[in-house]
Amino acid sequence: MGLGVRMVGLRYVLFCLWVFSSGVTHAQGEASSIAHAQGEASTLYRTHCQQCHGAGREGGVGPNLADAAWNLGVPARQSVSQVIREGIPGKAMPAWQQVLKPEQIDALADWLIAQAAGAENKAVIPPANTAEITPLKEDATLKKVRLPPDFVISIYADQLENPRNMAVDNHDTVYVGSRKAGKVVVLRDSDENGVADKKYTLAQGLNEPTGVALHQQNLYVAETNRILRFKLPGADVGSLQPFDVIKGDLPNKGWHAARAIKIGPDNKIYIPIGAPCNVCDVEANEFGKIWRMNLDGSGFELVAKGVRNSVGLAWHPETQTLWFGDNGRDYLGENSPSCELNFVSKKEQHFGFPYCHGGSILDPEWGEAKKCETYTAPVALLGPHVAPLGLSFNTADQFPDIYKNQLFIAEHGSWNRVQKNGYRISLITLNGHALVSDSVFADFLVGDEVIGRPVDIAWLKDGSMLVSDDEKGRIYRIRYVGERPSLLKKLINKAREAL
């Protein structure tokens, strides 16, 4: 984050603290008289919100709340109240639960939703079941992305709303969770030219649908608090689809609420539940752990614990071992601690959070009387604040042989570091479970310029790589265009290696 942006954020936080101090007495003294009436909720908005969101909710320091295009997707009281109550860490939206009472927060949420509904009636919104052609934008800045020789990057899909995790079926249909948009969209490249030209909305109005996973004819979608199952419609994808809720009691917290989801080689659903804090004790609850369950949502059981916030899971194609990234805690300095890469070698293994970070750093608050050697050390230290999200092993043959069965990690990039870090696809070369090298495969950071923020990695059937970017609203395609050695040359090279 640049210095100017950080200063704006700092001024905003200081200003909100001033608002808190000047408004607490009034808010508490008048709590009994402020309930659900629309006029009183409007007063709440003017007192506490308009200085950041505008008198007409048009936006300013905070986002626009005056129209139907909400970051939460289709507004609902539960999600709006949660944001007001708990704030949004790292986004300069403070928590108001110490200032406003629950009934005041709910009244304010109801009022905001009613205003948005009025705007939505006037808005021109295309039908959700209409297939859309996704126009391709030529972007010269993509030429700045650093790749190995003979690799090229292009835009596979553009003008998407907050694309996060992806799943690709055998026909190259791409399913995308759009977290802030509250949607699951479907992309197709109907003319097979390497660019998606059809976009459909499979579902909308969901609660931060981040993770998507395919199994046979079903698509599993992870909201913050639920897991949904869609029976895929085949060619009739152009309509909104009904779903079953197979698990509806995941903990619903705003901090680290993005839920990745994968189907393991054991045909079970795996889902991490991140810590509801920067750092806190999560030993006795469901947070800070990786869980699995049967395909119908039954048999919920613990896989690993001591995991602060994992948003990516992958299984080694040869050993079937579960690998995952973990985002390190904040506010221990620019260079500490490092984000981690781990693998699970036994059930209910403990990876250190909140007591130990990066395998060697005891937490200043929670690490007292603890020892880091008590917990499983990471295989690789990925760097401070790089924010590893999606990860995937390459099992295809489109890339050169040296990339076969190796691990790629999408690093979203630092949000609070003066010198930016991450914003890349890392290549992790392994020998069994041992780290051989950690190198940069695709670098989206040039100096201080951020070209893209990678979120997830998926593969088309031709072996080319897809990379989602939630900030630019794009999905990129990376492929190898160099000369490939002949079969005879490969055999000769293998013979030489054997000698």
Secondary structure as UniProt FT lines:
FT   HELIX           3..29
FT   TURN            30..33
FT   HELIX           38..48
FT   HELIX           50..53
FT   TURN            55..56
FT   TURN            71..72
FT   HELIX           77..86
FT   TURN            89..92
FT   TURN            97..99
FT   HELIX           102..122
FT   TURN            128..129
FT   HELIX           140..144
FT   TURN            149..150
FT   STRAND          151..157
FT   STRAND          163..168
FT   TURN            170..171
FT   STRAND          174..178
FT   TURN            179..182
FT   STRAND          183..188
FT   TURN            190..191
FT   STRAND          198..203
FT   STRAND          211..215
FT   TURN            216..217
FT   STRAND          218..222
FT   STRAND          227..231
FT   TURN            234..235
FT   TURN            237..238
FT   STRAND          244..247
FT   TURN            255..256
FT   STRAND          262..263
FT   TURN            265..266
FT   STRAND          269..273
FT   TURN            283..284
FT   STRAND          289..293
FT   TURN            295..296
FT   STRAND          301..305
FT   STRAND          313..315
FT   TURN            317..319
FT   STRAND          322..326
FT   TURN            334..335
FT   STRAND          338..344
FT   TURN            347..348
FT   STRAND          349..350
FT   TURN            353..355
FT   STRAND          356..357
FT   TURN            358..360
FT   STRAND          361..362
FT   TURN            364..366
FT   TURN            368..369
FT   HELIX           372..374
FT   STRAND          380..384
FT   STRAND          388..393
FT   HELIX           401..403
FT   TURN            404..405
FT   STRAND          407..411
FT   STRAND          424..431
FT   TURN            432..433
FT   STRAND          434..443
FT   STRAND          445..446
FT   TURN            447..448
FT   STRAND          449..450
FT   STRAND          454..459
FT   TURN            461..462
FT   STRAND          465..469
FT   TURN            470..473
FT   STRAND          474..480
FT   HELIX           487..498
//
